[in-house]
Amino acid sequence: MFQCPFTDDYILALHKKILTEELRFPKRPVISDTCKDLIFRMLIKDPRGRISMKGIRVRILIMDPRGRISMKGIRVSDVGE
């Protein structure tokens, strides 16, 4: 089941958590380290340090033989602008 990484009943407390708390992943479902890395890069607190849209597009989601989500890089020229 999907779960938001940060939750709180009060919007100001939620905002503070988003700005200050570290992102943690649940044990289930199993998420590959490569996929976690991409999510971390997308959620970097400082927008100047986040992965670009082009950086996101050069990765594609695939399922590994055990049905877990993993990431596989492709050439930038395959993606386009």
N, C-alpha and C positions, 0 to 999 in steps of 0.2 A: 504494500500500500504506500502511496506517495505521502511524504511528510515534509512540510516546509522546514527549511534549515533554521529559521528563527521564528519563535512564536511568543506572543504575550497578549493579554486581554486589553492592555492599554497602549495606544499608538505611540506615545512618547517613550514608554519603556521598550517597545518593539524597535523603535528607531535607534535607541541607545544600544540595544543588543546587536543590531545590524552593523553599527559603526565600531563596536568594541570587541565583540566575541569572535572567537575562531570558529571556522566552519568545521563540523564533524560529520562523518558519514556513519550510518547504521551498519551493523554487521550483515544484515540481510536487506535487500538483495545484494549479492556479491557484485561489486563494481570494480572494474580493473583499475590499476594504478594510473594507466594512461588516461582513462576517462575521468578519474578523480582530478588528475592534473589539469585537464581542460576546464573542468568546473571551477577549480580553484582560480585559474587564470581569468575566467570570466567574472568572478566575484571579488577580485582584488579591490580593497576599500578605496584606494586612490585611482580614479578613472584614467590618469595618465599612465599607470602601470598595467592596466588590463590588456588582455589579448585583443587584437584588432578583429574586425569582421573578416578580413582577408585571412588572418591566422586561423579563425574558426573554420572557414570554408575549406582550408586545405586538409581537414580531417574528416573522415567519414565513419559513421557508426557501423560496426559489423558484429555479428554474433559469433562467438568462438564455438568450437565443437561441443562444449558442455552447456551451451545456451546462455552464457554470461555475456553481458555487453562489454565490448572492448573497442579500442580505437585503432585505426590504421591510417597512416599519413599517405597522401598522394601528392604528386607534383603540382606546384602552383599553376603551371600552364594548363593543367587539366581542369582547373576550377574557373579561371577567368576572373574578371573584376567583378 
